[in-house]
Amino acid sequence: MRVRRGVLAPAQQWAKLKPWERYVARIHAVVLLRPGVVMCGESAAVVLGLPIFGEPADVHVLDTPTATARLHGGIRVHTTHADRAIVQVGGILATSMIDTVIDVARSRHGAVGLAVADAALRADPDLSVETFVAANESRASIRGRRVARWALHRATALAETPLESVSRAAIEWLGFEDPTLQVAFRTGGALDRSDMWWEKARVIGEADGDIKYDGSLQPSAEAIRKEKDRDRRLRHHASGIGHWGWSDVARVAPLRDALHHAGLRPVAPETSRELLSLSTLLGRRHASGRDRAPDRETATGRRD
């Protein structure tokens, strides 16, 4: 299988890769052919350990201001007259965490920008929403500035996975109130932490990633049993509990139904344009498997 001209991979192994893993391989192929190239945008996000969605079409690289921005052979060259901080990770050069977050938030779907900003805050406790907002506003170029504001102002390290980040975006666009994140409830000797909590309605929301039930961490039956026991404890504190996964957010209606069934009611009209674009995005792409790595994308002591 030709990854790029001059870079080959065994076809059987390539076929087994998930979309985001193929994208990682394509980035490494570009680095092999162009040593010293600087990754930016979604490609820099990969290098920095931030989430991506599916397999992006292009590898994004940053060139000198005198170069020509262009797309050729799956490599999209970006140029800028503004300074970009460059870091090295595993021998690969990439734009800094702050610059990468701003670039993605300015150029990609709002839910993607939010997931990347949330992940950056989890990865580096020295970063903050104020840092992102200031960096976005201080750039000389206004292109994408207004678009980025939506994600950057809502970013939080409390959203522990890309699914939680994307769910928060969908919940807002469905017209529901913003939840409080990571609220703990004690029942007897057990302490359970919810993904989302709506205090007025006494509703708990749980964004359950595929890994929870796919058997990779524990037998599926055991995972289901633990969830039922946990829900039984949480019902001492909540009047309703809603569970959803990636496919529910992608189709939108199942997420809406789960929240309604749990007892939550919208407080604002739905934003159909954003919901449709989110459904289109997730219909062909799930978030990268980086939310599967407990040391990078989930907090210590996470129940799943």
C-alpha positions as CSV (number, residue, x, y, z in Angstrom):
1,M,0.0,0.0,0.0
2,R,1.5,3.4,-1.0
3,V,1.2,5.9,1.8
4,R,3.1,8.4,-0.2
5,R,5.4,8.2,-3.2
6,G,8.4,6.4,-1.8
7,V,6.7,5.3,1.4
8,L,5.0,1.9,1.5
9,A,3.1,0.0,4.1
10,P,2.0,-3.7,4.2
11,A,-1.5,-3.8,2.8
12,Q,-2.9,-6.2,5.4
13,Q,-1.6,-4.0,8.3
14,W,-2.8,-0.8,6.6
15,A,-6.3,-2.3,6.2
16,K,-6.5,-2.9,10.0
17,L,-5.8,0.7,10.9
18,K,-8.5,2.9,12.1
19,P,-9.1,6.1,10.2
20,W,-7.2,8.3,12.7
21,E,-4.3,5.8,12.8
22,R,-4.0,6.0,9.0
23,Y,-3.8,9.8,9.4
24,V,-0.9,9.4,11.9
25,A,0.9,7.1,9.4
26,R,0.4,9.7,6.6
27,I,1.9,12.4,8.9
28,H,5.0,10.2,9.6
29,A,5.3,9.5,5.9
30,V,5.5,13.2,5.1
31,V,8.1,13.7,7.9
32,L,10.2,10.9,6.4
33,L,10.2,12.6,3.0
34,R,10.5,16.1,4.3
35,P,12.7,16.2,7.4
36,G,12.3,19.4,9.4
37,V,8.8,20.1,8.1
38,V,6.5,21.8,10.7
39,M,3.1,20.4,11.3
40,C,0.2,22.8,11.9
41,G,-3.6,22.6,12.4
42,E,-5.1,19.1,12.8
43,S,-1.7,17.6,11.9
44,A,-0.1,19.4,14.8
45,A,-2.9,18.3,17.0
46,V,-2.0,14.7,16.2
47,V,1.7,15.3,17.1
48,L,0.7,17.0,20.4
49,G,-1.7,14.2,21.4
50,L,-4.9,16.2,20.9
51,P,-8.0,14.5,19.4
52,I,-8.9,14.5,15.7
53,F,-12.0,13.3,14.0
54,G,-11.8,10.4,11.6
55,E,-9.1,10.7,8.9
56,P,-8.6,14.4,7.7
57,A,-8.2,14.7,4.0
58,D,-4.9,16.6,4.1
59,V,-1.6,16.8,6.1
60,H,-1.2,20.4,7.1
61,V,2.3,21.9,7.2
62,L,3.6,25.4,7.9
63,D,6.0,27.1,5.5
64,T,7.8,30.4,5.4
65,P,5.9,33.7,4.7
66,T,7.5,34.0,1.3
67,A,6.2,30.5,0.2
68,T,2.9,30.0,-1.6
69,A,-0.1,28.5,0.2
70,R,-1.1,25.5,-1.9
71,L,-2.5,22.0,-1.9
72,H,-0.6,19.3,-3.6
73,G,-0.6,15.5,-3.3
74,G,-2.5,15.6,0.0
75,I,-0.2,18.2,1.6
76,R,-1.8,21.5,2.4
77,V,0.9,24.2,2.8
78,H,0.0,27.2,5.0
79,T,1.9,30.4,5.3
80,T,1.7,33.2,7.8
81,H,3.5,36.5,8.5
82,A,2.7,36.1,12.2
83,D,5.1,34.3,14.5
84,R,4.2,30.8,15.5
85,A,5.9,29.1,18.5
86,I,7.4,25.7,17.3
87,V,7.8,22.7,19.6
88,Q,9.4,19.3,19.0
89,V,7.6,16.1,20.0
90,G,9.2,12.7,19.3
91,G,11.5,14.3,16.7
92,I,8.6,16.0,14.8
93,L,8.2,19.7,14.7
94,A,4.7,21.3,15.2
95,T,3.1,24.5,16.2
96,S,2.7,25.0,19.9
97,M,-0.3,23.9,21.9
98,I,-1.8,27.4,22.0
99,D,-1.2,28.1,18.3
100,T,-2.6,24.7,17.3
101,V,-5.8,25.2,19.4
102,I,-6.4,28.6,17.8
103,D,-5.7,27.3,14.3
104,V,-8.2,24.4,14.7
105,A,-10.8,26.6,16.4
106,R,-10.6,29.1,13.6
107,S,-10.8,26.6,10.7
108,R,-12.8,23.6,11.8
109,H,-16.3,22.8,13.1
110,G,-17.2,24.3,16.4
111,A,-17.5,20.9,18.1
112,V,-14.0,19.9,16.9
113,G,-12.6,23.2,18.1
114,L,-14.2,22.6,21.5
115,A,-12.9,19.1,21.8
116,V,-9.4,20.2,20.9
117,A,-9.4,23.1,23.3
118,D,-10.8,21.0,26.1
119,A,-8.1,18.4,25.6
120,A,-5.4,21.0,25.6
121,L,-6.6,22.3,29.0
122,R,-6.5,18.7,30.3
123,A,-3.0,18.1,28.9
124,D,-1.4,21.4,30.2
125,P,-2.7,22.8,33.5
126,D,-0.7,26.0,32.8
127,L,-3.1,26.8,30.0
128,S,-6.4,28.6,30.5
129,V,-9.5,29.8,28.6
130,E,-8.2,33.3,29.1
131,T,-4.9,32.3,27.4
132,F,-6.7,31.0,24.4
133,V,-9.1,33.9,24.1
134,A,-6.2,36.5,24.4
135,A,-4.2,34.6,21.8
136,N,-7.1,34.5,19.4
137,E,-7.9,38.2,19.8
138,S,-4.3,39.3,19.5
139,R,-3.6,37.7,16.1
140,A,-3.2,40.2,13.3
141,S,-5.4,38.2,11.0
142,I,-9.1,38.3,11.7
143,R,-9.9,35.3,9.5
144,G,-11.8,32.8,11.7
145,R,-11.5,34.9,14.8
146,R,-15.2,35.2,15.4
147,V,-15.8,31.5,14.6
148,A,-13.1,30.5,17.2
149,R,-14.7,32.5,20.0
150,W,-17.6,30.0,20.4
151,A,-15.3,27.1,21.2
152,L,-12.6,29.0,23.1
153,H,-15.0,30.7,25.5
154,R,-16.6,27.3,26.4
155,A,-13.4,25.3,26.8
156,T,-12.9,23.4,30.1
157,A,-10.6,20.7,31.4
158,L,-13.5,19.1,33.2
159,A,-14.8,17.5,30.0
160,E,-12.8,14.3,30.2
161,T,-13.2,12.9,26.7
162,P,-13.9,14.2,23.1
163,L,-17.3,12.6,23.4
164,E,-18.1,14.7,26.4
165,S,-16.9,17.8,24.6
166,V,-19.0,17.1,21.5
167,S,-22.0,16.2,23.7
168,R,-21.8,19.6,25.4
169,A,-21.9,21.3,22.0
170,A,-24.9,19.2,20.9
171,I,-26.7,19.8,24.2
172,E,-26.4,23.6,23.8
173,W,-27.6,23.4,20.2
174,L,-30.5,21.3,21.2
175,G,-31.6,24.1,23.5
176,F,-30.9,22.5,26.9
177,E,-29.2,24.3,29.8
178,D,-25.5,23.9,30.2
179,P,-24.7,21.1,32.7
180,T,-22.3,21.1,35.6
181,L,-19.5,18.7,34.9
182,Q,-17.9,16.0,37.1
183,V,-20.2,16.3,40.1
184,A,-19.6,13.5,42.7
185,F,-22.3,11.7,44.7
186,R,-21.7,9.6,47.8
187,T,-24.0,6.7,48.5
188,G,-23.0,4.8,51.6
189,G,-19.4,4.0,51.1
190,A,-19.4,4.5,47.3
191,L,-18.4,7.7,45.5
192,D,-19.7,8.0,42.0
193,R,-18.8,10.9,39.6
194,S,-21.3,12.0,36.9
195,D,-20.3,13.3,33.6
196,M,-23.0,16.0,33.6
197,W,-25.5,17.2,36.2
198,W,-28.5,19.4,35.9
199,E,-29.3,20.4,39.5
200,K,-32.7,22.1,38.9
201,A,-34.1,19.1,37.0
202,R,-32.1,16.6,39.2
203,V,-30.9,14.9,36.0
204,I,-27.6,13.1,35.4
205,G,-26.1,12.7,31.9
206,E,-23.5,10.0,31.0
207,A,-21.5,10.1,27.8
208,D,-20.5,6.5,27.4
209,G,-17.7,5.9,24.9
210,D,-17.5,2.7,22.9
211,I,-14.5,1.5,24.9
212,K,-16.6,1.1,27.9
213,Y,-18.5,-1.9,26.4
214,D,-16.1,-3.2,23.7
215,G,-14.4,-5.6,26.0
216,S,-10.9,-4.1,25.7
217,L,-10.8,-2.9,29.4
218,Q,-13.1,-5.5,30.9
219,P,-15.7,-8.1,29.8
220,S,-18.8,-6.4,28.3
221,A,-21.1,-8.2,30.7
222,E,-19.1,-6.9,33.7
223,A,-19.2,-3.4,32.3
224,I,-23.0,-3.5,32.0
225,R,-23.4,-5.0,35.5
226,K,-21.2,-2.2,37.0
227,E,-23.2,0.5,35.2
228,K,-26.5,-0.9,36.5
229,D,-25.1,-1.0,40.0
230,R,-23.8,2.6,39.6
231,D,-27.1,3.8,38.2
232,R,-29.0,2.2,41.1
233,R,-26.8,4.3,43.5
234,L,-27.2,7.5,41.6
235,R,-31.0,7.2,41.5
236,H,-30.8,8.1,45.3
237,H,-29.7,11.5,44.1
238,A,-31.3,12.1,40.7
239,S,-34.8,11.8,39.3
240,G,-33.5,10.6,35.9
241,I,-30.3,9.4,34.2
242,G,-29.6,9.6,30.5
243,H,-27.0,7.6,28.7
244,W,-25.7,8.1,25.2
245,G,-22.8,7.3,22.9
246,W,-21.2,8.5,19.7
247,S,-23.9,7.2,17.4
248,D,-26.6,8.9,19.5
249,V,-24.9,12.3,19.2
250,A,-24.3,11.7,15.5
251,R,-27.9,11.1,14.8
252,V,-29.0,13.9,17.3
253,A,-32.5,12.6,17.9
254,P,-31.4,9.7,20.2
255,L,-29.5,12.2,22.3
256,R,-32.5,14.5,22.5
257,D,-34.7,11.5,23.4
258,A,-32.3,10.4,26.1
259,L,-32.3,13.8,27.8
260,H,-36.1,14.1,27.5
261,H,-36.6,10.6,28.9
262,A,-34.3,11.5,31.9
263,G,-36.6,14.5,32.6
264,L,-34.7,17.4,31.0
265,R,-36.6,20.0,29.1
266,P,-35.1,22.6,26.6
267,V,-35.0,26.2,27.6
268,A,-34.2,27.6,24.1
269,P,-35.0,26.8,20.5
270,E,-32.8,24.2,18.7
271,T,-30.1,25.5,16.4
272,S,-30.8,23.3,13.4
273,R,-27.9,24.5,11.3
274,E,-25.2,23.5,13.8
275,L,-27.0,20.2,14.6
276,L,-27.1,19.3,10.9
277,S,-23.5,20.1,10.4
278,L,-22.5,18.1,13.5
279,S,-24.6,15.2,12.3
280,T,-22.8,15.3,8.9
281,L,-19.4,15.5,10.6
282,L,-20.0,12.6,13.0
283,G,-21.9,10.6,10.4
284,R,-18.6,9.9,8.6
285,R,-16.1,10.3,11.5
286,H,-15.7,9.5,15.1
287,A,-13.2,11.1,17.3
288,S,-9.7,9.7,17.4
289,G,-8.8,6.9,19.7
290,R,-6.8,9.3,21.8
291,D,-9.6,9.4,24.3
292,R,-8.9,5.8,25.0
293,A,-5.5,6.5,26.7
294,P,-6.1,7.0,30.4
295,D,-2.8,8.8,30.9
296,R,-3.6,11.4,28.3
297,E,-7.3,11.9,27.9
298,T,-9.0,10.7,31.1
299,A,-8.5,11.7,34.6
300,T,-6.8,9.5,37.2
301,G,-9.4,7.3,38.8
302,R,-11.9,7.5,35.9
303,R,-14.5,4.8,36.5
304,D,-14.2,3.4,32.9
